[in-house]
Amino acid sequence: MLGKLTSDETDTRAVSPVIGVILLVGITVVLGTVLGLLVLDMGQGQMSDAEEPLSADEPEDTDFRFPHDTEDGTTEVTYRDGPDLDAERVYVAVDGQTHEWREHGTIEAGDSVEVPHNGDSGEILVVWEHLDDQKTLASDDY
């Protein structure tokens, strides 16, 4: 009778530690997987709209205004409406001379740049460029 009591007691005690070990290993694997995915995915796709890089695609539906000041020989080119533009890709050409809009940043609706001209007559172009591609966004005669 003593042998039978000991054998039942051993069988019952052996099951609990095995289940505990399996549960601990399972929980550890699941937590490790979740943490690994979080760490490896961290920072990807986290940019807000303001930080989103500007497209290299040609901008469409842009609107510029060109009020001329004939007395001092300048024109203030104003970006009235359209998508934000990468300032490094936009320049203003006046009679063959180019003027940067600005060196860095974005050009948003309401931004403007003043460019000199010879005061007589000529053409002002707002040009967008990417690699070897150029597109005239707007032009005006003065």
C-alpha positions as CSV (number, residue, x, y, z in Angstrom):
1,M,0.0,0.0,0.0
2,L,2.9,2.3,0.7
3,G,4.2,1.9,-2.8
4,K,0.9,2.7,-4.4
5,L,0.5,5.9,-2.4
6,T,3.9,7.1,-3.3
7,S,3.4,6.4,-7.0
8,D,0.1,8.4,-7.2
9,E,1.7,11.2,-5.3
10,T,4.7,11.4,-7.7
11,D,2.5,11.3,-10.8
12,T,0.5,14.3,-9.5
13,R,3.5,16.4,-8.5
14,A,5.3,15.8,-11.8
15,V,2.5,17.2,-13.9
16,S,2.4,20.7,-12.2
17,P,6.1,21.5,-12.8
18,V,5.9,20.4,-16.5
19,I,2.8,22.6,-17.1
20,G,4.5,25.5,-15.3
21,V,7.7,25.2,-17.4
22,I,5.7,25.0,-20.7
23,L,3.7,28.1,-19.7
24,L,6.8,30.1,-18.8
25,V,8.5,29.2,-22.0
26,G,5.4,30.1,-24.1
27,I,5.0,33.4,-22.3
28,T,8.7,34.2,-22.8
29,V,8.5,33.4,-26.6
30,V,5.4,35.6,-27.1
31,L,6.9,38.5,-25.1
32,G,10.2,38.2,-27.0
33,T,8.4,38.2,-30.3
34,V,6.3,41.3,-29.5
35,L,9.2,43.3,-28.1
36,G,11.3,42.3,-31.2
37,L,8.6,43.5,-33.5
38,L,8.2,46.8,-31.7
39,V,12.0,47.5,-31.6
40,L,12.6,46.6,-35.2
41,D,9.5,48.5,-36.4
42,M,10.2,51.6,-34.2
43,G,10.5,54.8,-36.2
44,Q,9.2,53.5,-39.5
45,G,6.0,55.2,-40.7
46,Q,6.1,57.6,-37.8
47,M,6.3,60.9,-39.7
48,S,3.6,63.4,-39.5
49,D,2.2,65.2,-42.6
50,A,4.5,68.2,-41.8
51,E,7.6,66.0,-41.8
52,E,6.7,64.0,-44.8
53,P,9.3,64.4,-47.6
54,L,8.1,66.3,-50.7
55,S,7.5,64.3,-53.8
56,A,9.9,64.4,-56.7
57,D,6.9,64.3,-59.0
58,E,6.1,67.4,-61.1
59,P,3.9,69.7,-59.1
60,E,0.5,70.4,-60.6
61,D,-2.1,73.1,-60.1
62,T,0.3,75.8,-58.9
63,D,-0.7,79.5,-59.0
64,F,1.8,82.4,-58.9
65,R,1.3,86.2,-59.0
66,F,3.7,88.7,-60.5
67,P,3.2,92.3,-59.4
68,H,5.8,94.5,-61.1
69,D,7.4,97.6,-59.7
70,T,8.8,99.5,-62.7
71,E,10.3,102.3,-60.6
72,D,12.9,100.1,-58.8
73,G,13.0,97.4,-61.5
74,T,11.8,94.5,-59.4
75,T,9.0,91.9,-59.4
76,E,7.7,90.2,-56.4
77,V,6.8,86.6,-57.3
78,T,4.2,85.2,-54.9
79,Y,3.2,81.6,-54.6
80,R,-0.6,81.9,-54.2
81,D,-1.8,78.3,-54.2
82,G,-0.8,74.7,-54.7
83,P,1.1,71.9,-53.0
84,D,4.2,72.7,-50.9
85,L,7.3,72.8,-53.1
86,D,10.9,71.9,-52.2
87,A,12.7,75.2,-52.3
88,E,15.9,73.6,-53.6
89,R,14.1,72.5,-56.8
90,V,12.5,75.9,-57.6
91,Y,14.2,78.9,-59.1
92,V,13.1,82.1,-60.9
93,A,14.6,83.0,-64.2
94,V,14.6,86.6,-65.4
95,D,15.9,87.3,-68.9
96,G,18.2,84.2,-68.7
97,Q,19.5,84.9,-65.2
98,T,18.5,82.5,-62.4
99,H,17.6,83.4,-58.9
100,E,17.1,80.9,-56.1
101,W,13.8,81.1,-54.3
102,R,15.7,80.2,-51.1
103,E,18.3,77.6,-50.4
104,H,16.4,75.2,-48.1
105,G,13.0,74.4,-46.8
106,T,9.6,74.5,-48.5
107,I,7.7,77.0,-50.5
108,E,4.1,77.3,-49.2
109,A,1.2,79.4,-50.3
110,G,1.8,83.0,-49.5
111,D,5.6,82.8,-49.8
112,S,7.2,85.3,-52.1
113,V,10.6,86.3,-53.5
114,E,11.7,89.7,-55.0
115,V,13.7,89.5,-58.2
116,P,15.4,92.3,-60.2
117,H,14.7,92.9,-63.9
118,N,16.1,95.4,-66.4
119,G,12.9,97.5,-66.2
120,D,12.2,97.5,-70.0
121,S,10.5,94.3,-71.1
122,G,11.2,90.7,-70.7
123,E,10.0,87.4,-69.3
124,I,10.0,86.0,-65.8
125,L,9.7,82.2,-65.3
126,V,9.2,80.1,-62.2
127,V,10.9,76.8,-62.9
128,W,10.8,73.5,-61.1
129,E,13.6,71.0,-61.7
130,H,14.5,67.5,-60.7
131,L,17.6,65.8,-61.9
132,D,17.6,66.5,-65.7
133,D,13.9,67.3,-65.9
134,Q,12.5,70.9,-65.8
135,K,9.0,72.3,-65.9
136,T,7.9,75.9,-66.1
137,L,5.4,76.4,-63.4
138,A,4.4,79.9,-64.3
139,S,5.6,82.8,-66.6
140,D,4.8,86.4,-67.0
141,D,5.9,89.3,-69.2
142,Y,6.9,92.6,-67.8
